[in-house]
Amino acid sequence: MTDKSLGTFINPFTDFGFKKIFGSEESKPLLISFLNDLLPIEDKIVSLEFKNIEKLGILEEDRRAIFDIYCHDEKDHQFIVELQRAKQQHFQDRAAYYSSFLIQDQAKKGKWDFELTPIYFIGILDFSLTNFNDDNYLHFGQITDIYTQKVMYEKLNFIYIEMSKFKKQESELANHLEWWLYFLRELVSFNEIPSEFEGDIIEDAFNLAKLANMNYEDRHAYELSLKYYRDFVNVLDTAKKDGREEGIEQEREQIAVKMLQKNTDINFIAEITGLSIERLEQLK
């Protein structure tokens, strides 16, 4: 029986919820729809294949870098789609570092002319970036000439969505991407699928996210993910309320230690807390 206190739909800002909606085999059409709405590309994505980070040709310690969703399309364009719950120091540096793995992975043995396929790093952020002092919730970055403002290199792309700045209500939604963002922001508040989504692919996302449609194993995994999410949010809220921004790192480590003591997977702990694998190994 479903625990009614959990609500009707899963929280998409939990690790389980995000991967259920966008990172599973059954949700590929949803991810394709979202990416086609988000990216300014002429040739729309037709199909996607999820890739295993372990297959990247990099050092063992670097293979531990965590991507929420890593995939490529039929044209071999590469995508990293991340959900970030809390502000992280040097976030954009980390995005560039992870993207470099996908560049290295395209190297071919023998004679090679260095041609690369496009790479897209997409960050869905549940916080605001400090270097954007405007009200725009969507940012798209490429390597640009600072004098002419023209794009110098278009194959390395960074897209950031600041969810905290997306404040539009249903009557204000201007395009299908904003319907997706509205769905992500409001999902846990719905008790049933709104009629406005009937016949749209987002209706499939509602059905996939409905707790009553899940088996026991998935519900249990979601409840565990939700517990860690609530603990993490509580830590951040408490630190901010007390004016102890410098104490957030310590609070994260305390949560990590508790999870390590319960033999929780170290990669999962890194995703939840934002701590590096190296730091978690030290805490062990």
Backbone as CSV, one residue per row, in Angstrom:
resi,resn,N_x,N_y,N_z,CA_x,CA_y,CA_z,C_x,C_y,C_z
1,MET,0.845,-1.201,0.000,0.000,0.000,0.000,0.879,1.248,0.000
2,THR,0.530,2.240,-0.806,1.311,3.458,-0.901,1.133,4.329,0.333
3,ASP,2.239,4.843,0.856,2.202,5.763,1.987,1.660,7.104,1.502
4,LYS,0.478,7.502,1.981,-0.163,8.728,1.516,0.645,9.970,1.866
5,SER,1.488,9.877,2.903,2.296,11.023,3.286,3.341,11.357,2.223
6,LEU,3.585,10.407,1.304,4.563,10.635,0.249,3.975,11.432,-0.914
7,GLY,2.654,11.595,-0.939,2.018,12.300,-2.033,1.655,11.358,-3.172
8,THR,1.106,11.934,-4.231,0.673,11.136,-5.379,1.819,10.877,-6.356
9,PHE,2.667,11.881,-6.535,3.757,11.787,-7.502,5.112,11.933,-6.809
10,ILE,6.127,11.344,-7.418,7.466,11.396,-6.829,8.065,12.790,-6.987
11,ASN,9.035,13.079,-6.144,9.746,14.352,-6.198,10.852,14.246,-7.254
12,PRO,10.780,15.048,-8.327,11.782,14.927,-9.396,13.151,15.459,-8.997
13,PHE,13.248,16.115,-7.840,14.535,16.648,-7.394,15.258,15.685,-6.457
14,THR,14.722,14.487,-6.321,15.470,13.411,-5.676,16.255,12.675,-6.762
15,ASP,17.289,11.970,-6.337,18.088,11.210,-7.303,17.215,10.181,-8.017
16,PHE,16.403,9.446,-7.255,15.531,8.431,-7.846,14.528,9.071,-8.791
17,GLY,13.897,10.165,-8.348,12.857,10.800,-9.141,13.363,11.320,-10.470
18,PHE,14.523,11.966,-10.443,15.083,12.524,-11.671,15.414,11.424,-12.674
19,LYS,16.036,10.341,-12.177,16.420,9.256,-13.086,15.205,8.447,-13.548
20,LYS,14.167,8.392,-12.724,12.953,7.693,-13.129,12.285,8.416,-14.295
21,ILE,12.268,9.739,-14.233,11.574,10.531,-15.241,12.398,10.713,-16.508
22,PHE,13.717,10.841,-16.364,14.549,11.144,-17.525,15.650,10.127,-17.812
23,GLY,15.983,9.264,-16.866,17.171,8.435,-17.033,16.947,6.945,-17.121
24,SER,15.731,6.514,-17.411,15.447,5.083,-17.533,15.105,4.750,-18.978
25,GLU,15.173,3.479,-19.328,14.879,3.061,-20.696,13.456,3.460,-21.109
26,GLU,12.516,3.307,-20.181,11.124,3.616,-20.511,10.869,5.111,-20.635
27,SER,11.799,5.931,-20.115,11.589,7.378,-20.152,12.366,8.064,-21.275
28,LYS,12.997,7.301,-22.158,13.762,7.909,-23.249,12.939,8.905,-24.075
29,PRO,11.675,8.584,-24.447,10.899,9.564,-25.218,10.712,10.888,-24.461
30,LEU,10.648,10.817,-23.126,10.498,12.028,-22.330,11.769,12.874,-22.397
31,LEU,12.915,12.227,-22.263,14.185,12.943,-22.327,14.394,13.534,-23.719
32,ILE,14.033,12.789,-24.754,14.153,13.301,-26.123,13.296,14.552,-26.296
33,SER,12.066,14.506,-25.810,11.170,15.666,-25.900,11.762,16.865,-25.169
34,PHE,12.255,16.636,-23.960,12.826,17.724,-23.155,14.032,18.344,-23.860
35,LEU,14.943,17.503,-24.364,16.146,18.010,-25.024,15.802,18.753,-26.319
36,ASN,14.857,18.229,-27.085,14.458,18.909,-28.318,13.826,20.265,-28.028
37,ASP,13.108,20.368,-26.921,12.522,21.654,-26.534,13.599,22.618,-26.042
38,LEU,14.623,22.083,-25.406,15.648,22.914,-24.758,16.709,23.402,-25.724
39,LEU,17.180,22.540,-26.616,18.357,22.853,-27.426,17.978,23.527,-28.743
40,PRO,18.668,24.600,-29.104,18.397,25.284,-30.383,19.087,24.579,-31.543
41,ILE,18.615,23.382,-31.861,19.222,22.584,-32.927,18.207,22.387,-34.048
42,GLU,18.699,22.437,-35.287,17.806,22.305,-36.440,17.330,20.867,-36.614
43,ASP,18.251,19.915,-36.543,17.893,18.507,-36.697,17.524,17.930,-35.337
44,LYS,16.267,17.679,-35.138,15.793,17.209,-33.844,16.307,15.800,-33.538
45,ILE,16.462,15.524,-32.249,16.930,14.219,-31.794,15.829,13.189,-32.048
46,VAL,16.207,12.061,-32.641,15.255,10.999,-32.945,15.362,9.862,-31.931
47,SER,16.592,9.525,-31.560,16.796,8.415,-30.626,17.981,8.715,-29.716
48,LEU,18.002,8.046,-28.563,19.071,8.215,-27.587,19.532,6.858,-27.091
49,GLU,20.789,6.790,-26.716,21.328,5.607,-26.060,22.077,6.059,-24.813
50,PHE,21.763,5.439,-23.686,22.488,5.749,-22.460,23.870,5.100,-22.521
51,LYS,24.852,5.795,-21.976,26.216,5.300,-21.997,26.714,5.104,-20.571
52,ASN,27.622,4.173,-20.410,28.203,3.864,-19.109,29.506,4.615,-18.957
53,ILE,29.618,5.397,-17.899,30.824,6.191,-17.672,32.058,5.310,-17.564
54,GLU,31.893,4.053,-17.144,33.033,3.156,-16.995,33.711,2.874,-18.333
55,LYS,32.981,3.094,-19.438,33.542,2.794,-20.748,34.429,3.915,-21.277
56,LEU,34.450,5.045,-20.602,35.301,6.130,-21.048,36.765,5.753,-20.855
57,GLY,37.576,6.116,-21.815,38.986,5.743,-21.747,39.795,6.689,-20.894
58,ILE,39.538,6.729,-19.587,40.251,7.621,-18.681,40.744,6.816,-17.489
59,LEU,41.498,7.482,-16.629,42.089,6.797,-15.494,41.030,6.295,-14.519
60,GLU,41.387,5.261,-13.754,40.455,4.638,-12.821,39.863,5.645,-11.856
61,GLU,40.711,6.524,-11.279,40.191,7.469,-10.300,39.262,8.501,-10.935
62,ASP,39.500,8.827,-12.227,38.636,9.773,-12.910,37.305,9.151,-13.300
63,ARG,37.260,7.809,-13.446,36.030,7.151,-13.813,34.969,7.294,-12.735
64,ARG,35.383,7.719,-11.549,34.433,7.846,-10.451,33.626,9.133,-10.529
65,ALA,33.992,10.013,-11.454,33.215,11.233,-11.631,31.774,10.856,-11.960
66,ILE,30.845,11.562,-11.371,29.443,11.157,-11.441,28.674,12.010,-12.442
67,PHE,28.017,11.373,-13.390,27.083,12.045,-14.269,25.687,11.513,-13.941
68,ASP,24.717,12.388,-13.802,23.367,11.910,-13.531,22.850,11.111,-14.727
69,ILE,22.933,11.705,-15.919,22.528,11.009,-17.131,23.587,11.299,-18.197
70,TYR,24.078,10.262,-18.825,25.096,10.396,-19.857,24.616,9.594,-21.063
71,CYS,24.426,10.257,-22.211,23.867,9.572,-23.364,24.336,10.217,-24.667
72,HIS,24.017,9.578,-25.772,24.319,10.156,-27.081,23.161,9.857,-28.026
73,ASP,23.032,10.683,-29.069,21.925,10.485,-30.009,22.402,9.773,-31.262
74,GLU,21.509,9.681,-32.242,21.811,8.917,-33.452,22.916,9.561,-34.285
75,LYS,23.205,10.849,-34.056,24.291,11.534,-34.748,25.563,11.545,-33.903
76,ASP,25.528,10.810,-32.784,26.635,10.691,-31.835,26.939,12.002,-31.121
77,HIS,25.958,12.888,-31.034,26.102,14.056,-30.171,26.048,13.577,-28.718
78,GLN,26.913,14.149,-27.883,27.062,13.674,-26.510,26.319,14.596,-25.531
79,PHE,25.658,13.996,-24.537,24.880,14.776,-23.576,25.177,14.337,-22.141
80,ILE,25.436,15.304,-21.291,25.441,15.097,-19.844,24.286,15.927,-19.293
81,VAL,23.378,15.289,-18.589,22.249,16.003,-17.988,22.327,15.811,-16.477
82,GLU,22.540,16.893,-15.774,22.704,16.830,-14.324,21.599,17.586,-13.608
83,LEU,21.238,17.078,-12.458,20.367,17.801,-11.539,21.206,18.160,-10.324
84,GLN,21.305,19.450,-10.024,22.081,19.894,-8.870,21.149,20.526,-7.848
85,ARG,21.121,19.957,-6.645,20.198,20.418,-5.622,20.735,21.581,-4.803
86,ALA,22.046,21.673,-4.643,22.606,22.692,-3.763,23.789,23.368,-4.424
87,LYS,24.018,24.614,-4.035,25.123,25.378,-4.583,26.430,24.667,-4.297
88,GLN,27.248,24.560,-5.327,28.502,23.838,-5.205,29.642,24.737,-5.673
89,GLN,30.708,24.784,-4.889,31.840,25.623,-5.240,32.449,25.165,-6.565
90,HIS,32.759,26.116,-7.440,33.389,25.839,-8.734,32.527,24.917,-9.600
91,PHE,31.213,25.118,-9.546,30.307,24.261,-10.314,30.616,24.300,-11.810
92,GLN,30.842,25.502,-12.351,31.075,25.603,-13.791,32.437,25.032,-14.182
93,ASP,33.415,25.102,-13.290,34.692,24.444,-13.548,34.487,22.932,-13.631
94,ARG,33.661,22.405,-12.741,33.394,20.973,-12.729,32.661,20.555,-14.004
95,ALA,31.743,21.410,-14.471,31.030,21.116,-15.718,32.015,21.022,-16.888
96,ALA,32.986,21.942,-16.927,33.993,21.904,-17.994,34.869,20.663,-17.869
97,TYR,35.212,20.309,-16.637,36.056,19.135,-16.397,35.358,17.856,-16.854
98,TYR,34.094,17.682,-16.487,33.350,16.499,-16.904,33.201,16.450,-18.420
99,SER,32.957,17.616,-19.033,32.794,17.658,-20.480,34.071,17.248,-21.200
100,SER,35.215,17.512,-20.569,36.484,17.143,-21.197,36.609,15.629,-21.353
101,PHE,35.968,14.861,-20.475,35.984,13.407,-20.605,35.359,12.989,-21.938
102,LEU,34.274,13.676,-22.319,33.576,13.327,-23.547,34.377,13.717,-24.778
103,ILE,35.224,14.743,-24.642,36.131,15.101,-25.737,37.180,14.011,-25.904
104,GLN,37.793,13.604,-24.787,38.832,12.575,-24.839,38.281,11.251,-25.373
105,ASP,37.026,10.968,-25.056,36.434,9.703,-25.463,36.257,9.603,-26.973
106,GLN,36.279,10.734,-27.662,36.086,10.721,-29.111,37.385,10.475,-29.878
107,ALA,38.505,10.442,-29.170,39.785,10.203,-29.846,39.792,8.823,-30.505
108,LYS,40.337,8.755,-31.704,40.399,7.493,-32.449,41.846,7.037,-32.582
109,LYS,42.039,5.741,-32.498,43.376,5.188,-32.644,43.834,5.305,-34.099
110,GLY,45.141,5.421,-34.272,45.676,5.527,-35.619,45.508,6.924,-36.183
111,LYS,45.394,7.016,-37.481,45.261,8.305,-38.138,43.898,8.906,-37.841
112,TRP,43.883,10.140,-37.359,42.631,10.799,-36.969,42.763,12.285,-37.249
113,ASP,41.734,12.888,-37.810,41.796,14.297,-38.203,41.259,15.236,-37.118
114,PHE,40.951,14.693,-35.906,40.519,15.476,-34.739,39.094,16.027,-34.853
115,GLU,38.331,15.548,-35.814,36.946,16.012,-35.896,36.161,15.495,-34.695
116,LEU,35.405,16.387,-34.062,34.618,16.042,-32.887,33.135,16.220,-33.172
117,THR,32.306,15.472,-32.458,30.866,15.695,-32.502,30.490,16.612,-31.336
118,PRO,29.381,17.338,-31.445,29.010,18.299,-30.393,28.778,17.656,-29.031
119,ILE,29.091,18.423,-28.002,28.920,18.013,-26.608,28.022,19.029,-25.917
120,TYR,27.077,18.523,-25.143,26.151,19.395,-24.416,26.162,19.016,-22.938
121,PHE,26.538,19.973,-22.102,26.413,19.797,-20.651,25.182,20.584,-20.215
122,ILE,24.218,19.887,-19.631,22.948,20.516,-19.233,22.796,20.390,-17.724
123,GLY,22.767,21.521,-17.054,22.607,21.529,-15.602,21.254,22.105,-15.216
124,ILE,20.433,21.282,-14.579,19.163,21.760,-14.012,19.458,22.073,-12.555
125,LEU,19.436,23.346,-12.203,19.967,23.797,-10.924,18.852,24.249,-9.991
126,ASP,18.836,23.692,-8.796,17.854,24.096,-7.793,18.446,25.195,-6.909
127,PHE,19.248,26.051,-7.531,19.867,27.193,-6.851,20.234,28.213,-7.920
128,SER,20.703,29.391,-7.501,21.078,30.440,-8.445,22.590,30.530,-8.565
129,LEU,23.063,30.734,-9.780,24.488,30.926,-10.018,24.868,32.363,-9.657
130,THR,25.990,32.513,-8.999,26.374,33.841,-8.497,26.807,34.800,-9.601
131,ASN,27.223,34.270,-10.756,27.731,35.165,-11.810,26.652,35.605,-12.795
132,PHE,25.388,35.270,-12.537,24.287,35.748,-13.364,23.377,36.619,-12.503
133,ASN,23.476,37.924,-12.689,22.703,38.853,-11.858,21.484,39.375,-12.600
134,ASP,20.813,38.492,-13.312,19.609,38.887,-14.040,18.484,37.925,-13.685
135,ASP,17.337,38.155,-14.281,16.163,37.336,-13.984,15.990,36.175,-14.969
136,ASN,16.910,36.023,-15.897,16.800,34.950,-16.876,17.059,33.598,-16.217
137,TYR,16.172,32.665,-16.443,16.337,31.338,-15.840,17.132,30.392,-16.739
138,LEU,17.292,30.756,-18.022,17.954,29.884,-18.983,19.209,30.547,-19.530
139,HIS,20.326,29.808,-19.496,21.599,30.324,-19.990,22.209,29.298,-20.943
140,PHE,22.717,29.789,-22.085,23.321,28.913,-23.092,24.684,29.488,-23.446
141,GLY,25.738,28.729,-23.175,27.088,29.229,-23.385,27.876,28.416,-24.397
142,GLN,28.622,29.135,-25.253,29.584,28.546,-26.172,30.850,29.398,-26.128
143,ILE,31.921,28.959,-26.776,33.139,29.760,-26.847,32.908,30.880,-27.851
144,THR,32.996,32.121,-27.359,32.621,33.284,-28.151,33.759,34.300,-28.215
145,ASP,33.915,34.966,-29.347,34.882,36.040,-29.498,34.421,37.232,-28.659
146,ILE,35.248,37.680,-27.728,34.824,38.754,-26.823,34.708,40.098,-27.535
147,TYR,35.310,40.235,-28.720,35.258,41.499,-29.447,34.063,41.553,-30.386
148,THR,33.845,40.492,-31.140,32.754,40.501,-32.115,31.471,39.885,-31.583
149,GLN,31.573,39.159,-30.446,30.440,38.443,-29.865,29.929,37.321,-30.758
150,LYS,30.754,36.935,-31.740,30.379,35.824,-32.605,30.939,34.518,-32.050
151,VAL,30.212,33.432,-32.317,30.639,32.126,-31.821,31.889,31.671,-32.561
152,MET,32.929,31.327,-31.796,34.169,30.825,-32.373,34.145,29.299,-32.499
153,TYR,33.444,28.651,-31.541,33.420,27.184,-31.523,32.083,26.748,-30.960
154,GLU,31.340,26.000,-31.760,29.960,25.692,-31.392,29.746,24.245,-30.949
155,LYS,30.826,23.476,-30.831,30.658,22.070,-30.481,30.752,21.795,-28.982
156,LEU,31.087,22.795,-28.189,31.128,22.640,-26.737,30.092,23.589,-26.140
157,ASN,29.038,23.001,-25.577,27.874,23.788,-25.159,27.556,23.556,-23.688
158,PHE,27.272,24.654,-22.982,26.897,24.584,-21.575,25.540,25.260,-21.405
159,ILE,24.572,24.498,-20.933,23.216,25.013,-20.744,22.857,24.887,-19.263
160,TYR,22.486,26.002,-18.654,22.117,25.998,-17.236,20.688,26.509,-17.087
161,ILE,19.897,25.789,-16.319,18.526,26.202,-16.006,18.457,26.484,-14.514
162,GLU,18.253,27.731,-14.151,18.136,28.121,-12.743,16.654,28.023,-12.340
163,MET,16.291,26.925,-11.721,14.887,26.700,-11.378,14.360,27.735,-10.391
164,SER,15.231,28.286,-9.552,14.785,29.282,-8.575,14.307,30.568,-9.246
165,LYS,14.717,30.792,-10.493,14.304,31.983,-11.226,13.103,31.719,-12.128
166,PHE,12.724,30.445,-12.253,11.560,30.133,-13.069,10.309,30.270,-12.202
167,LYS,9.625,31.384,-12.325,8.500,31.705,-11.440,7.166,31.789,-12.182
168,LYS,7.151,31.419,-13.446,5.933,31.559,-14.245,4.826,30.633,-13.754
169,GLN,3.610,31.159,-13.821,2.434,30.360,-13.507,1.853,29.794,-14.808
170,GLU,0.886,28.908,-14.661,0.371,28.178,-15.817,-0.076,29.100,-16.946
171,SER,-0.759,30.186,-16.623,-1.272,31.092,-17.658,-0.171,31.866,-18.374
172,GLU,1.039,31.837,-17.821,2.151,32.601,-18.392,3.099,31.753,-19.228
173,LEU,2.897,30.441,-19.283,3.819,29.556,-19.982,3.788,29.841,-21.479
174,ALA,5.001,30.048,-22.057,5.078,30.523,-23.434,5.429,29.448,-24.443
175,ASN,5.975,28.316,-24.009,6.393,27.285,-24.944,6.418,25.932,-24.235
176,HIS,6.712,24.869,-24.973,6.654,23.530,-24.400,7.744,23.295,-23.369
177,LEU,8.920,23.939,-23.548,9.975,23.821,-22.549,9.483,24.334,-21.200
178,GLU,8.773,25.444,-21.210,8.266,25.994,-19.943,7.206,25.092,-19.324
179,TRP,6.469,24.358,-20.156,5.539,23.363,-19.610,6.325,22.263,-18.903
180,TRP,7.469,21.853,-19.462,8.325,20.859,-18.801,8.828,21.387,-17.457
181,LEU,9.284,22.628,-17.439,9.821,23.201,-16.198,8.717,23.377,-15.158
182,TYR,7.539,23.751,-15.621,6.389,23.858,-14.722,6.057,22.491,-14.121
183,PHE,6.110,21.458,-14.962,5.889,20.080,-14.502,6.902,19.697,-13.415
184,LEU,8.182,19.977,-13.644,9.219,19.634,-12.669,9.030,20.400,-11.361
185,ARG,8.712,21.668,-11.476,8.573,22.502,-10.276,7.348,22.138,-9.442
186,GLU,6.253,21.807,-10.094,4.986,21.632,-9.395,4.568,20.174,-9.190
187,LEU,5.343,19.227,-9.705,4.904,17.830,-9.724,4.426,17.327,-8.368
188,VAL,5.189,17.570,-7.311,4.823,17.008,-6.002,3.561,17.643,-5.424
189,SER,3.142,18.777,-5.963,1.952,19.449,-5.427,0.654,18.950,-6.055
190,PHE,0.764,18.207,-7.162,-0.438,17.719,-7.840,-0.966,16.452,-7.168
191,ASN,-2.294,16.353,-7.110,-2.946,15.130,-6.616,-3.418,14.247,-7.770
192,GLU,-3.540,14.852,-8.939,-3.927,14.115,-10.138,-3.353,14.836,-11.349
193,ILE,-3.435,14.188,-12.509,-2.886,14.798,-13.718,-3.812,15.921,-14.180
194,PRO,-3.297,17.154,-14.277,-4.150,18.260,-14.735,-4.633,18.030,-16.164
195,SER,-5.822,18.485,-16.455,-6.419,18.263,-17.776,-5.605,18.923,-18.888
196,GLU,-4.856,19.986,-18.542,-4.068,20.695,-19.549,-2.989,19.808,-20.179
197,PHE,-2.598,18.753,-19.471,-1.535,17.885,-19.967,-2.067,16.682,-20.744
198,GLU,-3.364,16.528,-20.814,-3.942,15.370,-21.494,-3.567,15.374,-22.979
199,GLY,-3.076,14.239,-23.461,-2.689,14.125,-24.859,-1.287,14.599,-25.153
200,ASP,-0.641,15.219,-24.180,0.735,15.689,-24.357,1.688,14.627,-23.824
201,ILE,2.922,14.614,-24.322,3.893,13.624,-23.854,4.181,13.774,-22.361
202,ILE,3.964,14.975,-21.833,4.192,15.177,-20.400,3.189,14.374,-19.568
203,GLU,2.041,14.038,-20.154,1.096,13.157,-19.458,1.751,11.809,-19.178
204,ASP,2.597,11.332,-20.104,3.330,10.080,-19.882,4.300,10.220,-18.708
205,ALA,4.879,11.413,-18.575,5.791,11.660,-17.455,5.037,11.601,-16.127
206,PHE,3.823,12.125,-16.097,2.987,12.031,-14.900,2.736,10.570,-14.534
207,ASN,2.371,9.780,-15.528,2.075,8.369,-15.263,3.311,7.621,-14.776
208,LEU,4.462,7.963,-15.315,5.699,7.328,-14.883,6.061,7.749,-13.464
209,ALA,5.696,8.973,-13.116,6.046,9.520,-11.800,5.003,9.215,-10.724
210,LYS,3.935,8.528,-11.090,2.873,8.240,-10.128,3.298,7.112,-9.204
211,LEU,3.300,7.386,-7.931,3.792,6.423,-6.951,2.975,5.138,-6.961
212,ALA,1.679,5.254,-7.191,0.808,4.076,-7.168,1.103,3.118,-8.313
213,ASN,1.783,3.592,-9.350,2.104,2.744,-10.496,3.404,1.969,-10.317
214,MET,4.103,2.198,-9.208,5.424,1.594,-9.019,5.341,0.309,-8.210
215,ASN,6.291,-0.573,-8.454,6.365,-1.802,-7.667,7.006,-1.530,-6.307
216,TYR,7.020,-2.554,-5.475,7.523,-2.383,-4.113,8.985,-1.927,-4.099
217,GLU,9.813,-2.502,-4.961,11.237,-2.173,-4.969,11.458,-0.708,-5.329
218,ASP,10.726,-0.224,-6.323,10.876,1.175,-6.725,10.367,2.123,-5.641
219,ARG,9.254,1.778,-5.003,8.733,2.637,-3.928,9.717,2.713,-2.773
220,HIS,10.322,1.563,-2.442,11.290,1.543,-1.357,12.514,2.382,-1.718
221,ALA,12.995,2.257,-2.959,14.151,3.036,-3.410,13.831,4.522,-3.395
222,TYR,12.602,4.871,-3.778,12.208,6.277,-3.767,12.138,6.825,-2.341
223,GLU,11.561,6.059,-1.431,11.454,6.509,-0.044,12.837,6.766,0.560
224,LEU,13.800,5.906,0.229,15.163,6.096,0.718,15.769,7.361,0.119
225,SER,15.592,7.546,-1.182,16.115,8.726,-1.857,15.457,9.991,-1.311
226,LEU,14.160,9.928,-1.045,13.434,11.079,-0.515,13.915,11.427,0.888
227,LYS,14.206,10.414,1.701,14.695,10.657,3.057,16.007,11.427,3.014
228,TYR,16.929,10.982,2.156,18.221,11.671,2.048,18.034,13.086,1.515
229,TYR,17.102,13.236,0.582,16.836,14.560,0.024,16.313,15.507,1.110
230,ARG,15.370,15.028,1.907,14.810,15.873,2.972,15.867,16.225,4.012
231,ASP,16.711,15.251,4.375,17.791,15.520,5.331,18.730,16.577,4.784
232,PHE,19.044,16.461,3.499,19.983,17.384,2.881,19.392,18.792,2.828
233,VAL,18.129,18.901,2.427,17.467,20.207,2.367,17.401,20.825,3.755
234,ASN,17.103,20.002,4.768,17.027,20.502,6.127,18.375,21.049,6.600
235,VAL,19.451,20.356,6.240,20.795,20.823,6.598,21.068,22.191,5.982
236,LEU,20.754,22.336,4.694,21.007,23.599,4.011,20.154,24.723,4.584
237,ASP,18.869,24.451,4.823,17.968,25.467,5.358,18.418,25.925,6.751
238,THR,18.824,24.965,7.574,19.280,25.294,8.929,20.539,26.146,8.883
239,ALA,21.475,25.776,8.019,22.726,26.526,7.917,22.472,27.951,7.441
240,LYS,21.568,28.100,6.466,21.260,29.435,5.960,20.555,30.271,7.020
241,LYS,19.631,29.656,7.742,18.889,30.363,8.778,19.813,30.863,9.877
242,ASP,20.794,30.058,10.209,21.739,30.429,11.264,22.863,31.309,10.747
243,GLY,22.850,31.599,9.450,23.913,32.408,8.885,25.244,31.686,8.871
244,ARG,25.215,30.355,8.770,26.440,29.572,8.845,26.731,28.940,7.490
245,GLU,26.911,29.759,6.453,27.224,29.210,5.146,28.489,28.356,5.197
246,GLU,29.438,28.777,6.038,30.680,28.020,6.117,30.484,26.672,6.787
247,GLY,29.333,26.484,7.462,29.088,25.229,8.155,28.408,24.174,7.292
248,ILE,28.005,24.551,6.073,27.302,23.615,5.212,28.175,22.419,4.867
249,GLU,29.447,22.672,4.588,30.346,21.577,4.232,30.446,20.579,5.374
250,GLN,30.534,21.085,6.594,30.615,20.202,7.757,29.336,19.391,7.924
251,GLU,28.205,20.028,7.683,26.925,19.320,7.790,26.820,18.222,6.721
252,ARG,27.299,18.525,5.530,27.299,17.522,4.466,28.118,16.306,4.877
253,GLU,29.256,16.571,5.492,30.134,15.476,5.895,29.484,14.634,6.994
254,GLN,28.719,15.268,7.867,28.035,14.516,8.911,27.003,13.570,8.314
255,ILE,26.262,14.046,7.311,25.298,13.184,6.628,26.025,12.048,5.926
256,ALA,27.143,12.378,5.276,27.916,11.370,4.552,28.409,10.269,5.488
257,VAL,28.882,10.655,6.662,29.384,9.671,7.630,28.280,8.707,8.034
258,LYS,27.082,9.237,8.268,25.948,8.385,8.646,25.619,7.396,7.532
259,MET,25.683,7.871,6.289,25.375,6.996,5.158,26.469,5.949,4.959
260,LEU,27.717,6.344,5.182,28.826,5.396,5.073,28.716,4.297,6.123
261,GLN,28.269,4.675,7.312,28.114,3.705,8.386,27.047,2.660,8.050
262,LYS,26.123,3.037,7.165,25.062,2.105,6.757,25.418,1.385,5.455
263,ASN,26.701,1.512,5.043,27.216,0.849,3.849,26.481,1.281,2.577
264,THR,26.052,2.543,2.544,25.419,3.084,1.351,26.461,3.228,0.246
265,ASP,26.050,2.995,-0.998,26.965,3.094,-2.130,27.624,4.465,-2.157
266,ILE,28.946,4.477,-2.298,29.711,5.719,-2.183,29.386,6.694,-3.315
267,ASN,29.093,6.193,-4.510,28.722,7.077,-5.615,27.383,7.760,-5.351
268,PHE,26.452,7.013,-4.750,25.158,7.586,-4.389,25.329,8.678,-3.340
269,ILE,26.230,8.440,-2.356,26.494,9.442,-1.317,27.054,10.710,-1.948
270,ALA,27.953,10.546,-2.913,28.538,11.702,-3.590,27.473,12.515,-4.303
271,GLU,26.519,11.843,-4.939,25.437,12.538,-5.622,24.561,13.311,-4.640
272,ILE,24.258,12.690,-3.516,23.361,13.301,-2.542,24.011,14.497,-1.850
273,THR,25.279,14.352,-1.459,25.935,15.373,-0.636,26.745,16.383,-1.420
274,GLY,27.138,16.016,-2.656,27.993,16.909,-3.420,29.456,16.813,-3.051
275,LEU,29.807,15.897,-2.132,31.198,15.701,-1.745,31.920,14.851,-2.780
276,SER,33.222,15.066,-2.905,33.999,14.295,-3.862,34.212,12.874,-3.353
277,ILE,34.482,11.970,-4.283,34.788,10.589,-3.916,36.025,10.550,-3.019
278,GLU,37.009,11.384,-3.345,38.243,11.408,-2.564,37.962,11.791,-1.110
279,ARG,37.092,12.799,-0.901,36.759,13.215,0.459,35.994,12.122,1.192
280,LEU,35.101,11.447,0.480,34.335,10.352,1.107,35.258,9.203,1.502
281,GLU,36.263,8.932,0.676,37.237,7.877,1.037,37.975,8.261,2.311
282,GLN,38.282,9.542,2.458,38.940,10.012,3.683,38.027,9.860,4.900
283,LEU,36.747,10.148,4.708,35.799,10.057,5.816,35.581,8.610,6.253
284,LYS,35.774,7.664,5.324,35.624,6.249,5.672,36.665,5.847,6.694
